[in-house]
Amino acid sequence: MGQTFPTLLTRRSVLAGSGACGLMAAARRARAEGVSALTIADVGAEPSAAMRRAFYEPFEKETGIRVIAVPHAADPVTQFRLMVETRSYIWDLCMLNTEHVARLQHDGRYFEPLHLTPADTADLLPGMFSDVWLGFSVYAVMMAWQTASFPKGGPSSWPEFWDVGRFPGRRSLCRSPAATLELALLADGVPPDRLYPLDVDRAFSSLARLRDHVAIWWSSGAQNTLLLESDEVDLSDTWSSRAQAAVSAGAPVTLVWNGLYVTDGWCIPTGCPRAGIARAFVRYCARADRQAEYARHIANGPTNRRAFSYLAPERAAVLPTAPENFKGLTKFDAAWWGENTGWVAERFEEFMLE
């Protein structure tokens, strides 16, 4: 007769079990109400494919509720606002970053409360959730340069990126004021912990000094990846997942974890008739094992600290929220941009036309 061993019950194992029971109870209620599917608006392309493998398909298998993913616009704020105001719920959940959330909250009440419990958020990094939003994916705005262009080493800070004498080469920058103005201030010597509120005049003065050396102002993540994979530019700002995609494709690029971090997460529109099962899906995406699976397929950082215990060290090393990388990043202040986007964006467009 084989030996038997006592089961070790920990607080986390109990919470995990209760979480699974809560998920199935939510699924049963949803099916009883005639809900058979959730429609989720995400960013499309590679991130959506990664979410399909990490969140959508496993959720379908565990609950029997089908997940339909549709891409939203590059800036989904107007779509989200109109959907709530007209009560035409084409989405049950939407992937929004912190700036999107701040802009919508500035305008009115557009989000359902998530009813998160301490158990749901116990292992999340600080600032990765609120009563209406849960972050699950972190990306960095950072620096990349062609290794061959700087055989003795390239810039490691934004003042050095701006130093065209010491580090000559063709540069590219994102054609958007958000984050670009922050990088311009860092280049001008503003300490990371004193970035906000942004000194907009100083930022544009800093940008003006570099403008003649910017060969390309990129406007999409796909374009940025192509630039890093080609020899069109020597240095660029970049989004971390796009930079990692270029490296994975064989681009000889050096990445510098110096810049900002931005978090994408889930929100439920106010009045959504399927809010109950949508909340269950949000809690599901907070799980460490699900976030780790997402990070295996796209190089965005998990917000659940325990996700790293599921990841190989070499994979963890390329993610923004890995401790060694995260310490070089400053939180993007979405609330400031939520209040100032309009007039700053107009000024940026005027700057680009000068």
Sequence and secondary structure as in RCSB ss.txt:
>XXXX:A:sequence
MGQTFPTLLTRRSVLAGSGACGLMAAARRARAEGVSALTIADVGAEPSAAMRRAFYEPFEKETGIRVIAVPHAAD
PVTQFRLMVETRSYIWDLCMLNTEHVARLQHDGRYFEPLHLTPADTADLLPGMFSDVWLGFSVYAVMMAWQTASF
PKGGPSSWPEFWDVGRFPGRRSLCRSPAATLELALLADGVPPDRLYPLDVDRAFSSLARLRDHVAIWWSSGAQNT
LLLESDEVDLSDTWSSRAQAAVSAGAPVTLVWNGLYVTDGWCIPTGCPRAGIARAFVRYCARADRQAEYARHIAN
GPTNRRAFSYLAPERAAVLPTAPENFKGLTKFDAAWWGENTGWVAERFEEFMLE
>XXXX:A:secstr
          HHHHHHHHHHHHHHHHHHHHHHTT  EEEEEE  HHHHHHHIIIIIHHHHHHH  EEEEEE  SS
 HHHHHHHHHHT  S SEEEEEHHHHHHHHHHS  B      HHHHTTB TTSB SS EEEEEEEEEEEEEGGG 
TT    SHHHHH TTTS S EEEESSHHHHHHHHHHHTT  GGG  S  HHHHHHHHHHHGGGEEEEE SHHHHH
HHHHSSS SEEEEEHHHHHHHHHTT  EEEEEEEEEEEEEEE BTT TTHHHHHHHHHHHT HHHHHHHHHHS  
B SBGGGGGGS HHHHTTSTTSHHHHTTEEE  HHHHHHHHHHHHHHHHHHHH 
